[in-house]
Every structure is written in C-alpha cells, then in structure tokens.
C-alpha cells in the first residue's frame, strides 16, 4: 500500500470545511481511492436521501454503478444490509452464500465479481449510507485493507456531517439531496458525452471530471454546461488551462 498516497487521501477527506464544497467530487474521490489503495476491483457508494432511502451517489466504474442500481431496485444486497444494521457485511465467496441475496449474487457474478464487503457510513447511532467494495476473486479482504477502508469511510462520514453546519442536521440533509440531484445531471451529461464521443460511460465520466478539475470548476457545473451546450464535447478533451483557484 502506498503510505504517502494514503496519508494524502486522509488529508483530502478531512478537508471539507471549504467554500463551495463539492460533495459529488468528494465521494467519487473516496471510491476511486479505495480501488487505488485497497485490494479491490471496484467500489460504489450509496447515501440516504431526505426520506431515509438509499440512492446511488458514486461508483468507480460502470459495472459497479449498474450493480449498485440493481441493489436499490431489488432491495437486496450487502450494502442494503450494512445500512440497515449499521455494521460491516462481508462475503468472501458469493458462490457460497446459502441463499443470501439471491438476485444480487446473480447480478454480481454476471458482472464478474465474486466477493464483496460493505462498510456503513456511520457516526455513533447515525447511519447516512454505505460503501461497497467488490473483488473479482474469492477470499477474505486483507485485514489491513479492511481497517483502512473503515477508517476512510469514518473520516468521510465525519467530514460530511461537520461540513458547514456541524450544529444543524437539516443542512446536511439538504446538502445530500443537492448531491443526489447533481448526480442525475452528471449521469445525463455522461450519456451525452458517451454518445457524441462514441465512447463508453467510464471514458465519458473521466472526460467530464478531468475537464472540471483541470479548469477548477465543479463537476456538476460542467455537467450542466455540457447539457446546455455551453461546453462543446471536444472541449472536454482539451488541455487544462488553470486560471486561478476560483470555482464558478
């Protein structure tokens, strides 16, 4: 494990008390770093909306995104259990689940995943979501990797709960709802970019996110501009031009 990269990730996850905090990019960073630093092949993150129902908010690739959506639609899977119980749920071999999560297991196997760990986003008695870690080989997740995943999720959860309004839960709820709305816009933009570039959804998202980061813009703003036609698709592939630290 890259210790320097891990320390850098913890610093980034703790740095939420900033102006114009971007929840979407923050949580995509979390799932991407889990794949980068841990012995997993994909990751997905679900957050609760205003009514306490889980919604997809971030995924490391298209396979994980589709599998998370399937969990939500079928109300069946480890992430759902981790959120409901507030405890980690693990299965080292989905071929031997003894009938647990039958629909999820079939979908996960079809996607090429054979092991899963789900870690709740929890602070004390409050659970706001769950992180799924998928692997394409059977076996228990390494103990160090598991502790690291739990620590990353804990820091991210604390960061979200304290961001801007540590004293008022309603602000968090509104923030998460805004993030869910932004996710829909990002997904729409991904579809447009994928169609126009004749590329897959992962490549389209990489182009959107790379443009946003390279030009110091919020991902959701770039997505809106692409949908509105204010950013031409070829521009997403242009070299970054940093003009300062101000976000739109």
Beta strands, then each sheet from edge to edge (+ up, - down):
strand 1: 42-48
strand 2: 54-59
strand 3: 89-91
strand 4: 115-123
strand 5: 126-135
sheet 1: 2+ 1- 5+ 4- 3+
end
